[in-house]
Amino acid sequence: MHLGFLFLGLRVIGMGLERPLVKRLGQGFNPIAVVTVYVGLGELFFLLIIAGQYISRPEQFAGGYHWLGLAMVPALCNALSFFTFIRAMQVGEVSLLTPLFATAFVLMYVFDTLAGYAQLGALPILGILLVSLGVIFLNPGADGTGQSLGGWHWRKLNPVWLLRQPGAGLMLLNALGVAGARFFDKTLVDAQLGSAAPPVLYALVVNAPTVLIGLAVLGVLSARKRPGGLPELQRIVSARTGTALVLTLMGQGAFIMGLYSLNWFPPSVVEPVTQLGVFIAIALGGLWFHEPVRARWLPAAMVVGGAGLLLI
């Protein structure tokens, strides 16, 4: 087995563990502080990798940094995705919201088609149909008031029903933020600068505004002597040290594993296979948080299959 399969497998595991670990990290804490801790630790992780890369191959950082200004556009989309993602995981069910994120791939395809980067085709349209059906059949366990309907009920096919579930609207905003970030990565950065920006350094830069926004908001809360300010950062790290470190390793490590996987496989293989992590997230949603996952396996499979067709 060559290393490509190992890197790809580690990426699937990392992506599958990220959402349940985010929920576990954030329970009972200010979501802005949780975002700042998670993304901030990720930035430290990236800095360590960049230091190693600079020591071994300093020439890859010899290019210009005129891309920094352009990178701020996807960086703001990234900030939207992080803040909505963490809050969604706090208030909603992992097994429901993780498959719902696949709407991001539909949005990516729509954006690419409108911009002329992609053409309408049978497979992408089938993918959109599968994702849409999977989302529609994501069987919520209760009716908005917390009362279970049990078994089959036509109201569970109503999209409004799904949107009323805790965190669903936030997860759709998260999907919009991710799709927007990827679109601007392609149109503003890649199209104009090619490979001028080293990938890990680029990730460090586009994540930095998220941390700065978080610190600014927490600083204002502290200045006004309101709860959940800067001291919340220390409380999170002290109370959930192990979770924070494992989450950083899994979540940000999945990004690094994706970069390494691209040395062996094209994106049309890496991205669809990565979606298998959805099943890990659903399983852990049931095991860790006792979510009603039985009815979510088939819709999740439809969503994963549809995402795969959109990404091929």
C-alpha positions in Angstrom: 0.0 0.0 0.0 1.6 3.3 -1.0 1.4 6.4 1.2 -1.3 8.0 -0.8 -3.9 5.5 0.6 -2.6 6.2 4.2 -2.9 10.0 3.8 -6.4 9.7 2.2 -7.6 7.4 5.0 -6.3 9.7 7.7 -8.1 12.6 6.0 -11.4 10.7 6.0 -10.9 9.9 9.7 -9.9 13.5 10.6 -12.9 15.0 8.7 -15.3 12.5 10.3 -14.0 13.3 13.8 -14.0 17.1 13.4 -17.7 17.8 13.9 -18.3 15.6 16.9 -15.2 16.9 18.6 -16.2 20.5 17.9 -19.6 19.8 19.6 -17.8 18.2 22.6 -15.3 21.1 22.8 -18.0 23.8 22.7 -20.6 22.5 25.1 -21.3 25.1 27.8 -18.9 27.8 26.4 -19.2 31.1 24.5 -19.2 30.0 20.8 -17.0 32.9 19.8 -14.4 31.8 22.4 -14.6 28.2 21.1 -14.0 29.4 17.5 -11.0 31.5 18.7 -9.5 28.5 20.5 -10.0 26.0 17.7 -8.8 28.2 14.9 -6.1 29.7 17.0 -4.6 26.3 17.9 -4.8 25.5 14.2 -2.8 28.6 13.4 -0.1 27.5 15.8 -0.2 24.0 14.2 0.3 25.6 10.8 3.1 27.8 12.1 5.0 24.7 13.2 4.6 23.1 9.8 5.7 26.3 8.0 8.8 26.5 10.2 9.7 22.9 9.2 9.1 23.7 5.6 11.2 26.8 5.7 14.1 25.0 7.4 14.0 22.2 4.7 13.1 24.2 1.6 13.4 28.0 2.2 13.1 28.7 -1.6 9.4 27.9 -1.6 8.8 31.1 0.5 11.0 33.3 -1.7 8.1 34.5 -3.9 6.3 37.7 -3.4 3.4 38.2 -1.0 1.2 40.5 -3.2 -1.5 37.8 -2.9 -2.2 38.8 0.8 -4.7 41.5 -0.1 -6.7 39.2 -2.4 -6.7 36.5 0.2 -8.8 38.7 2.6 -11.9 38.0 0.5 -12.0 34.3 1.0 -10.7 34.9 4.6 -13.9 36.8 5.4 -16.0 33.9 3.9 -13.9 31.6 6.1 -14.8 33.6 9.2 -18.5 33.3 8.4 -18.1 29.6 7.9 -16.2 29.1 11.2 -18.5 31.1 13.4 -21.7 29.6 12.1 -20.2 26.1 12.1 -19.2 26.2 15.8 -22.6 27.6 16.9 -24.5 25.1 14.7 -22.6 22.2 16.3 -23.4 23.6 19.8 -27.1 23.8 19.3 -27.8 21.1 16.8 -27.3 17.3 16.2 -24.1 16.2 14.6 -25.8 13.4 12.7 -28.3 15.8 11.1 -26.1 18.8 10.4 -23.1 16.9 9.0 -25.0 15.6 5.9 -26.7 19.0 5.5 -23.3 20.5 4.9 -23.3 18.8 1.5 -25.4 21.7 0.2 -22.0 23.5 0.0 -21.0 21.3 -2.9 -24.3 22.2 -4.7 -23.5 25.9 -4.2 -19.9 25.4 -5.4 -21.2 23.8 -8.6 -23.8 26.6 -9.1 -21.1 29.3 -8.5 -18.7 27.6 -10.9 -21.4 27.2 -13.6 -22.5 30.8 -13.4 -18.8 31.9 -13.6 -18.1 29.6 -16.6 -15.7 27.3 -14.7 -18.1 24.3 -15.1 -20.7 23.1 -17.6 -24.1 21.6 -17.0 -24.0 17.9 -17.4 -25.9 14.7 -16.5 -23.7 13.6 -13.7 -23.7 16.9 -11.8 -27.5 17.3 -12.2 -27.9 13.8 -10.9 -25.6 14.7 -8.0 -27.7 17.8 -7.2 -30.8 15.6 -7.2 -29.3 13.0 -4.9 -28.1 15.7 -2.5 -31.5 17.4 -2.5 -33.3 14.1 -1.9 -30.9 13.1 0.8 -31.4 16.5 2.6 -35.2 16.2 2.3 -35.2 12.7 3.8 -32.9 13.7 6.7 -35.5 12.5 9.2 -35.5 14.9 12.2 -36.5 13.2 15.4 -38.8 15.9 16.7 -41.1 18.6 15.6 -39.5 22.0 16.4 -41.2 22.0 19.8 -39.1 19.0 20.9 -41.9 16.5 20.6 -41.2 13.4 18.6 -43.5 12.5 15.8 -42.1 9.0 15.6 -42.0 6.7 12.6 -43.3 8.1 9.2 -44.9 11.5 8.9 -45.4 13.5 5.8 -44.3 16.7 7.6 -40.8 15.3 7.7 -40.5 15.8 3.9 -41.3 19.6 4.3 -38.0 21.6 3.8 -39.4 24.1 6.3 -39.5 21.3 8.9 -35.8 20.7 8.4 -34.9 24.4 8.5 -36.6 24.6 11.9 -34.3 22.1 13.5 -31.7 23.6 15.8 -28.6 24.7 13.9 -29.9 23.9 10.4 -30.0 27.5 9.3 -26.5 28.1 10.7 -25.2 25.1 8.9 -26.6 26.4 5.6 -24.8 29.7 6.3 -21.7 27.6 7.0 -22.1 25.9 3.6 -22.5 29.3 1.9 -19.3 30.5 3.6 -17.3 27.5 2.6 -18.6 27.6 -1.0 -17.9 31.3 -1.2 -14.3 30.9 0.2 -13.6 28.1 -2.4 -15.0 30.2 -5.2 -12.9 33.2 -4.3 -9.9 31.0 -3.8 -10.3 30.0 -7.5 -11.3 33.3 -9.0 -9.3 35.8 -7.1 -6.2 33.9 -5.9 -5.5 30.9 -8.1 -6.6 32.5 -11.3 -4.3 35.6 -10.8 -1.4 34.2 -8.8 -1.2 30.5 -9.8 0.9 28.6 -7.3 2.6 31.8 -5.8 1.1 31.1 -2.4 2.4 28.1 -0.5 -0.7 26.1 0.6 -0.1 25.9 4.3 1.0 29.6 4.5 -2.1 30.5 2.5 -4.3 28.5 5.0 -2.6 30.4 7.9 -3.4 33.8 6.3 -7.0 33.1 5.4 -7.7 31.7 8.9 -6.0 34.7 10.7 -9.0 37.1 10.4 -11.2 34.6 12.2 -8.9 34.6 15.2 -8.5 38.4 15.1 -12.3 38.9 15.0 -12.8 36.5 17.8 -10.2 38.2 20.0 -11.7 41.6 19.2 -15.2 40.5 20.2 -14.0 38.8 23.4 -11.9 41.9 24.2 -15.0 44.1 24.0 -16.9 41.7 26.2 -14.1 41.8 28.8 -13.9 45.7 28.6 -17.6 45.9 29.3 -17.2 43.3 32.1 -19.6 40.9 30.5 -19.4 37.1 30.8 -17.7 35.1 28.1 -14.8 37.5 27.4 -11.1 36.8 27.1 -10.9 34.7 30.3 -13.2 32.2 28.5 -10.3 31.1 26.4 -8.3 29.9 29.4 -11.4 28.2 30.8 -12.0 26.3 27.6 -8.4 25.2 27.3 -8.2 24.2 31.0 -11.5 22.3 31.0 -11.1 20.6 27.6 -7.4 20.4 27.0 -7.4 16.9 25.5 -10.4 17.5 23.3 -8.9 20.8 22.0 -5.6 19.1 21.1 -7.2 16.1 19.5 -9.6 18.4 17.5 -6.7 20.5 16.3 -4.7 17.4 15.2 -7.7 15.8 13.5 -9.4 18.9 12.0 -6.3 20.8 10.8 -4.4 17.5 10.2 -7.1 16.5 7.7 -6.2 19.6 5.7 -2.6 18.6 5.6 -3.4 15.0 4.7 -5.5 16.4 1.9 -2.5 18.3 0.5 -0.3 15.2 0.7 -3.1 13.0 -0.9 -3.1 15.3 -3.9 0.5 14.1 -4.6 -1.0 10.6 -5.4 -4.6 11.3 -6.4 -6.5 14.0 -8.3 -9.1 16.2 -6.5 -11.8 14.2 -8.3 -10.8 11.2 -6.1 -9.7 13.0 -2.9 -12.8 15.1 -2.4 -15.5 12.4 -3.0 -13.6 9.9 -0.8 -13.3 12.5 1.9 -17.1 12.6 2.2 -17.0 9.1 3.7 -16.2 10.9 6.9 -19.9 11.8 7.1 -20.6 8.2 8.3 -18.0 8.5 11.1 -19.7 11.8 12.3 -23.1 10.2 12.3 -21.9 7.1 14.2 -20.3 9.3 16.9 -23.4 11.5 17.0 -25.3 8.4 18.1 -22.6 7.1 20.4 -21.5 10.3 22.1 -24.6 12.4 22.1 -27.4 9.7 21.8 -28.8 11.2 18.7 -31.6 9.3 16.7 -29.2 8.2 13.9 -31.0 5.1 12.6 -33.1 7.0 10.0 -30.2 9.1 8.9 -27.9 6.5 7.3 -29.7 6.2 4.0 -30.2 10.0 3.5 -26.5 10.4 4.4 -25.5 7.8 1.8 -27.6 9.7 -0.8 -25.9 13.0 0.1 -22.4 11.5 0.0 -23.2 9.9 -3.4 -24.5 13.1 -4.7 -21.5 15.1 -3.5 -19.3 12.5 -5.1 -21.0 13.1 -8.5 -20.6 16.9 -8.1 -17.0 16.6 -7.3 -15.9 14.1 -10.0 
